[in-house]
Structure formats: C-alpha cells, structure tokens
C-alpha cells in the first residue's frame, strides 16, 4: 500500500506537467491563492502608496504611508479575529473574506486620504484582475506548462524544424511569389506597425478558434488511445485543452519565427536599394546599409514588416495544418498522446491510491 508521500508525488508531477486539475479535490482556496500568497502579500503592501499624494511634502507622505500600513495591518488583524486565528498571524489560506479584504481594503486608502472615489474603483478593479490572472495562471497550470515547454525546448525545436523542412516546398511556392512582388511591399511599407501586430493577434485568434472547434473530438481520441481509466471531468478536459494549445503555440511560434528570419536574410541579399527605388518603396522609418563580399545589403523597417507579414501567414497555415493535414496532425498529436499516456497511467494509479488511503482512514475517523 502506498503512502501520503506517494500521493503527493503524483500530485507534484501533475503540477509540473501543467495539469494541476488532475488532482482530486483541487481547491482554489488551498491550491491556487494560498500558493500565490507571497505575490498577493507584496501587492497588498505596495498598495499602501495609494495613501500618498504628489501634492504633499515628503514628511506628510511618509506619515500617510505609515498610516496606510497601519490600516492594512489592522484590517487583516480584525479579519484574523473574525476567522478565529491569532490576532497577528499571517493568512494561511485565502478564502472569500481574505480575497474581499485584498480587493477592497487597499482601494479605501485613496478615499481616506484624498476622497478619490474614482481611484477606489480603479484599485479595486486592478486587484480583481490580478486575482483572475492568478486563478488562470496557477489554476490551469500555465506556469507548469510553460516550464515544461522550456525544459523540452530542444526537442520541440527539432520537431518544429523537421515540420518546417517538410512544409518548405509548399510554403516557398506560396511565400516567395508574394515576397518578390512590388504590391506586397507597397502594401506593408505604408502599414503602421500596430496594424501588423493587430493582424498577428487576429490570425492567432482565428487559428485558436479552429483548434478549439477540433479539440473535443481530439481529446476523446487521446483519452481513448491512452486508456485513461475514469473519464476526465469537464474542468480537467479544459485544463488539458489549454495545455495542448500552449504546446501548439510553441511549435507555431518556432515555425513562423524561422520563416520570418529566413525572409529577412533573403531580403538582405535580394532586395537592394536599387530595387526599392525601382518599386517606388521607402525603406521606412529606419534602415541600415552595409556590405558583404562587396555586395550592398540594406536592412530596413519595410523589410522586417514584409518578413513579419509572411511569417504571420505561415503561422496561420501551419497551425491549421496541425489539425487538418494527416502528416502534421499525426506528428503533433501522436507525440502528445505518447506523453499523456504516462500521465493518464499515473492518474489511474493516483486515483486508486487515493481511494485506498481514504478507505484506510475511515475506521480511525469513526473511532
């Protein structure tokens, strides 16, 4: 029979894999906000500066900071009394009362010091946003998934480069034709950089929407192939979906970045200042000219915009191909399934061990 340490080991592996919701009885109070207590505490203390004002002299602001700190400490001390904890103890769990105090108490400082009710709503909204962000990042394992991806960056890079090499023949036919046309350069030469960023975000949302529509059936297949034991709950499927999306983003980012860098290098060699003048295109807001083997090279803002645009098109094409093209789909999902099969096996063992430990504690609990 296993021990509580074995159970904790399984739970730690789920967290490191970016799947904390695989843990049974996962609680926002104990598993999310309590783990984020250092961050919330730091923000809580920093917000005592809300009691200060630029109009006041230094000594008045110093007194205001001390007064604000006293208000914050007193507020949590009173909460400790109401929650049955020692008056000066630090919170060991963040439930609704603690979160409400974190949101509202610092927001009261501008009201008490300068009657700034607008700032009250701003601070309260900012604290609510931080709580939501902490819930999403910690609760859905975004940190664990990101660390997982960084640790496996070498294998992910090799896998993405291999996919890029297979995709290059089709991509080059499509991309090179666009890259070597004056119309393409004229369109993006005058386009503000913010518009290109907006286009990248819009295309990312489109690819994510397509992935979201395809994920339910893919998750069913992965769960069936992995023989995961008890079916995943809806919240666990959501956790797994987010993890898969982050893994896809990493591959798409590697592929699109590689294409963008390729076209920057190709443009340096192929598009000289004479071609700019022939096409009637400005190098943009900045440009750097240098020589390589007595050949003039021109790196410009326009070149980077055109290369970025083609990289964005490529990223959209590749992200959709991961779900539709049989080769890319098999490579991406089969690798993921192989990794998840071990996690699903651990989940089955974890659930069995958890049931054994709960059953073993019931007699002692009755006595």
ZIQUI-V417530 format. One record per residue. PHI is phi in whole degrees, 0 to 359 (none if undefined). NEAR is the number of other C-alpha atoms within 12 Angstrom. Layout:
((PHI:NEAR) (PHI:NEAR))
//
This chain:
((none:17) (282:20) (239:19) (298:19) (295:15) (296:20) (297:28) (295:19) (296:21) (298:33) (296:31) (295:25) (293:28) (299:36) (295:34) (294:29) (277:39) (79:39) (233:41) (294:42) (284:39) (290:41) (283:38) (289:26) (59:15) (294:22) (238:22) (298:28) (295:26) (269:21) (255:30) (246:31) (287:34) (295:27) (291:23) (264:30) (304:27) (302:19) (294:20) (297:31) (295:29) (296:13) (296:23) (300:36) (289:26) (297:23) (284:34) (293:35) (293:28) (296:39) (277:39) (267:31) (212:25) (293:15) (281:12) (268:15) (290:12) (300:13) (293:14) (291:17) (297:21) (297:20) (296:20) (295:28) (297:27) (297:22) (294:24) (296:32) (297:26) (295:20) (297:30) (295:33) (295:27) (297:20) (299:27) (286:34) (294:23) (297:23) (298:29) (300:24) (297:17) (294:14) (269:21) (77:13) (256:17) (304:16) (302:18) (254:16) (279:18) (276:22) (298:34) (260:21) (210:26) (248:32) (265:23) (298:18) (300:21) (294:31) (293:34) (296:21) (295:31) (299:41) (283:32) (267:31) (296:36) (296:46) (292:38) (284:32) (299:40) (298:32) (291:25) (290:23) (272:29) (224:21) (56:17) (269:20) (289:18) (295:16) (292:24) (302:27) (293:21) (295:22) (293:32) (298:30) (295:20) (297:22) (293:29) (297:23) (297:17) (297:24) (297:34) (297:21) (294:22) (299:29) (299:29) (290:24) (290:29) (279:35) (294:39) (255:40) (68:38) (294:32) (294:26) (298:29) (295:36) (295:29) (297:20) (302:28) (292:27) (294:20) (296:15) (253:18) (299:21) (297:16) (292:18) (296:28) (296:25) (298:17) (294:25) (291:35) (296:24) (298:21) (295:32) (296:33) (297:18) (291:18) (275:28) (304:24) (306:13) (290:17) (295:30) (293:23) (300:14) (286:19) (281:32) (296:26) (298:16) (295:25) (295:37) (266:26) (254:21) (294:23) (299:17) (300:26) (292:36) (294:26) (295:24) (273:32) (297:32) (267:24) (278:24) (298:18) (299:21) (297:13) (292:18) (294:27) (298:18) (299:16) (297:25) (298:26) (295:19) (298:18) (294:26) (296:30) (295:20) (297:21) (295:31) (293:28) (298:18) (296:22) (295:32) (298:25) (292:17) (269:24) (297:29) (307:20) (290:16) (291:28) (295:35) (300:21) (293:20) (298:32) (295:34) (290:19) (292:22) (280:28) (53:23) (280:27) (83:20) (302:19) (299:21) (289:28) (285:16) (301:15) (292:20) (288:30) (295:27) (295:26) (301:33) (293:40) (297:36) (296:35) (298:38) (295:42) (296:37) (295:29) (295:37) (293:41) (304:32) (297:32) (293:38) (297:39) (297:32) (296:32) (294:39) (294:38) (294:30) (298:30) (295:37) (299:30) (295:24) (299:28) (285:33) (296:30) (295:20) (294:25) (294:32) (300:31) (277:24) (261:22) (252:33) (269:28) (298:28) (298:16) (292:24) (304:29) (293:14) (294:15) (275:21) (69:18) (243:28) (276:28) (297:31) (104:26) (288:19) (210:16) (199:20) (226:19) (247:19) (209:17) (240:14) (221:11) (55:8) (64:8) (249:15) (289:20) (241:27) (229:32) (260:32) (223:30) (296:29) (296:38) (299:46) (294:36) (294:39) (294:44) (297:38) (295:37) (297:39) (293:39) (296:40) (294:35) (300:35) (295:39) (299:42) (296:35) (300:31) (291:41) (295:43) (288:31) (296:29) (300:38) (256:32) (247:22) (286:18) (300:14) (293:18) (296:29) (298:25) (297:20) (294:25) (292:36) (286:31) (295:23) (296:22) (295:31) (299:29) (298:20) (287:21) (285:32) (301:24) (294:24) (293:34) (294:35) (297:25) (296:30) (296:36) (298:26) (295:24) (299:35) (296:28) (295:23) (295:26) (297:29) (296:20) (298:18) (292:21) (295:19) (294:15) (288:17) (272:15) (294:12) (301:10) (293:10) (291:9) (290:8) (285:6))
//
